[in-house]
């Protein structure tokens, strides 16, 4: 189970922010079970900065996004981590289709 820590600097972490972050975490957990994650929100003037660190067993993935809308910055950070996890995980669903050679050879000729 992945433990999510949410912090806010110069911003209050409301219930709706926490709910949106937990919803995004559920999508990441489906792709890869991380050991822990840290999400930090920071407001600098009119810009919001979201810093997401997602720990998996052999590495950590870090995403830092800035935007005027807090939810857009959070979505971008989670999307970045999601893309990195998909790159690291091989796609086992794709199977190469191998066709057996045709045993009956067709004769090619000029008929006239």
C-alpha positions, 0 to 999 in steps of 0.5 A, spaced: 500 500 500 502 506 498 502 512 503 501 519 501 503 525 504 500 531 502 503 538 505 501 545 503 506 551 504 502 558 504 496 554 502 491 550 506 490 543 503 482 543 503 478 536 503 477 537 495 484 538 494 485 532 498 480 528 494 483 530 488 490 528 490 487 521 492 483 520 486 489 521 482 493 516 486 488 511 485 490 511 478 497 511 479 496 505 484 493 501 478 499 502 474 505 501 479 504 500 487 509 505 490 512 504 497 510 512 498 508 518 495 509 526 497 505 531 494 507 538 496 503 545 494 506 552 494 503 558 492 508 564 490 504 570 488 499 568 483 502 561 481 501 554 484 507 550 484 506 542 485 511 538 487 510 530 487 515 525 489 513 517 487 517 512 490 517 505 487 522 499 490 528 501 486 527 508 484 523 515 485 520 519 480 519 527 481 515 531 478 514 539 479 509 543 475 507 550 476 501 553 473 496 559 475 490 553 477 492 549 482 488 543 479 491 543 473 498 543 476 496 537 480 494 534 474 500 535 470 504 533 475 500 526 476 500 525 468 508 526 468 509 521 473 504 516 470 508 517 463 514 515 467 511 509 470 508 507 463 515 507 460 519 503 465 513 498 465 514 493 459 507 492 456 506 485 456 499 485 453 502 486 446 504 480 443 507 479 436 503 475 431 507 470 427 504 467 421 506 460 420 509 459 413 504 456 407 505 449 406 502 449 400 506 453 395 502 456 389 505 455 382 506 461 378 506 461 371 504 463 364 498 460 361 496 461 355 
